[in-house]
Amino acid sequence: MQDWLEGRVAVITGASAGIGEAIARDFARRGGRLVINARRENRLNEIAQDLGPDRVAVVAGDAGDDGTIERLFSTARERFDEEPDLIVVNAGRGLNGSVTTSDTAEWEEMIRVNLLGAAKLMRAAAHHLLADIENSGVSWQQEARDIVVLGSTVGRHVSPFSSMYGSTKFAVNSLAEALRREIGPKGVRVSLIEPGFVRSEFQGVAGYAEDWFAEVVDRIGPVLTPEDCAEIISFIVSRPPAVHLSDALIRPTRQDYP
Ligand SMILES: NC(=O)c1ccc[n+]([C@@H]2O[C@H](COP(=O)([O-])OP(=O)(O)OC[C@H]3O[C@@H](n4cnc5c(N)ncnc54)[C@H](OP(=O)(O)O)[C@@H]3O)[C@@H](O)[C@H]2O)c1
């Protein structure tokens, strides 16, 4: 059976750890070529070395910056002599607390990365993929083109306990579906992935108390691994071009809420 992932050129933001790193490893294992991004260049270089520098290009920088976003596409062209056909909008961070309890000093940074950065990359990806359909002579039926966006279960079900973070993921949820409605008819698949609890660096960055997270794991665990999410994303993007699994809500089996 044809593996529709083989030979594709993917851009993945937030690929130095967690879900993004797991996606990079899974795509590479299945024959994809990659442009990986995050702020920690050393970590990206280690991953590239591990996966094979001939198939992985590194773009270090803040995924919310216009210059970084432009470099993701120019690097793909320079390194692989092709437009990327699979863009994973993954870079993001959590924030412990609600509207009343979260640290306001963190709000702007989180919104800049989770919402504005994601929206800018979705826009750039849409422009590039539509231009490629128009100019490459390779139709959407011959070659799949994907934008994969990381939302969250708290971007679909309101959680009063992480409401500022949840608000960024509600926004991303609506943007992804709106973009799907806009460019799906032109042959670009926009898929929204909404994980529940995944053990990664996310909990530390968000500032979750260790004993609180340990209690969550006790109650609903085992929680997901980044590899669990990557496997499902690979499944989605390796469907034939005329088949689109557009939304995936992935929970640990015992996670009742959110
Ligand atoms: N873990 C969960 O429970 C969970 C649940 C639902 C949704 N999600 C979402 O899934 C995505 C990945 O989360 P994760 O669990 O893999 O978290 P993670 O382990 O903390 O990884 C986050 C990645 O994003 C990168 N990153 C953060 N800010 C960035 C920026 N401004 N520019 C470029 N890269 C940046 C980090 O690398 P650097 O620090 O090197 O930049 C890292 O590679 C996020 O969008 C998150 O909201 C996570």
The ligand as a MOL file (V3000), in Angstrom:
LIG
                    3D

  0  0  0     0  0            999 V3000
M  V30 BEGIN CTAB
M  V30 COUNTS 48 52 0 0 0
M  V30 BEGIN ATOM
M  V30 1 N 0.9230 18.5480 26.7050 0
M  V30 2 C -0.3920 18.6600 26.7200 0
M  V30 3 O -1.0650 18.1900 27.6690 0
M  V30 4 C -1.1030 19.3440 25.5830 0
M  V30 5 C -2.4890 19.1680 25.4960 0
M  V30 6 C -3.1820 19.7910 24.4600 0
M  V30 7 C -2.5090 20.5750 23.5440 0
M  V30 8 N -1.1700 20.7540 23.6400 0 CHG=1
M  V30 9 C -0.5300 21.6320 22.6570 0
M  V30 10 O 0.4080 20.8850 21.8980 0
M  V30 11 C 1.4770 21.7370 21.4710 0
M  V30 12 C 2.8090 21.1220 21.8950 0
M  V30 13 O 2.8110 20.9610 23.2990 0
M  V30 14 P 3.7960 19.9430 24.0400 0
M  V30 15 O 2.9900 19.1740 25.0200 0
M  V30 16 O 4.6240 19.2260 23.0800 0 CHG=-1
M  V30 17 O 4.6800 21.0090 24.8610 0
M  V30 18 P 6.2650 21.0770 25.1150 0
M  V30 19 O 6.8100 19.7280 25.4390 0
M  V30 20 O 6.4420 22.1720 26.1160 0
M  V30 21 O 6.8530 21.5370 23.7030 0
M  V30 22 C 6.5690 22.8130 23.2070 0
M  V30 23 C 7.4530 23.0690 22.0150 0
M  V30 24 O 7.1570 24.3770 21.5020 0
M  V30 25 C 8.3760 25.1180 21.4270 0
M  V30 26 N 8.0580 26.5330 21.6020 0
M  V30 27 C 7.4940 27.1480 22.6430 0
M  V30 28 N 7.3830 28.4610 22.4190 0
M  V30 29 C 7.9090 28.6780 21.1890 0
M  V30 30 C 8.1010 29.8210 20.3910 0
M  V30 31 N 7.7340 31.0380 20.8100 0
M  V30 32 N 8.6740 29.6790 19.1770 0
M  V30 33 C 9.0720 28.4630 18.7440 0
M  V30 34 N 8.9060 27.3360 19.4570 0
M  V30 35 C 8.3370 27.4520 20.6690 0
M  V30 36 C 9.2750 24.5280 22.4920 0
M  V30 37 O 10.6500 24.6730 22.1760 0
M  V30 38 P 11.6210 25.8440 22.6120 0
M  V30 39 O 11.4280 26.0420 24.0860 0
M  V30 40 O 12.9630 25.2880 22.2440 0
M  V30 41 O 11.2480 27.0330 21.8040 0
M  V30 42 C 8.9180 23.0530 22.3600 0
M  V30 43 O 9.6200 22.4760 21.2800 0
M  V30 44 C 1.2060 23.1140 22.0900 0
M  V30 45 O 0.5590 23.9240 21.1450 0
M  V30 46 C 0.2570 22.7850 23.2380 0
M  V30 47 O -0.5600 23.8820 23.5650 0
M  V30 48 C -0.4420 20.1510 24.6490 0
M  V30 END ATOM
M  V30 BEGIN BOND
M  V30 1 1 1 2
M  V30 2 2 2 3
M  V30 3 1 2 4
M  V30 4 1 4 5
M  V30 5 2 4 48
M  V30 6 2 5 6
M  V30 7 1 6 7
M  V30 8 2 7 8
M  V30 9 1 8 9
M  V30 10 1 8 48
M  V30 11 1 9 10
M  V30 12 1 9 46
M  V30 13 1 10 11
M  V30 14 1 11 12
M  V30 15 1 11 44
M  V30 16 1 12 13
M  V30 17 1 13 14
M  V30 18 2 14 15
M  V30 19 1 14 16
M  V30 20 1 14 17
M  V30 21 1 17 18
M  V30 22 2 18 19
M  V30 23 1 18 20
M  V30 24 1 18 21
M  V30 25 1 21 22
M  V30 26 1 22 23
M  V30 27 1 23 24
M  V30 28 1 23 42
M  V30 29 1 24 25
M  V30 30 1 25 26
M  V30 31 1 25 36
M  V30 32 1 26 27
M  V30 33 1 26 35
M  V30 34 2 27 28
M  V30 35 1 28 29
M  V30 36 1 29 30
M  V30 37 2 29 35
M  V30 38 1 30 31
M  V30 39 2 30 32
M  V30 40 1 32 33
M  V30 41 2 33 34
M  V30 42 1 34 35
M  V30 43 1 36 37
M  V30 44 1 36 42
M  V30 45 1 37 38
M  V30 46 2 38 39
M  V30 47 1 38 40
M  V30 48 1 38 41
M  V30 49 1 42 43
M  V30 50 1 44 45
M  V30 51 1 44 46
M  V30 52 1 46 47
M  V30 END BOND
M  V30 END CTAB
M  END
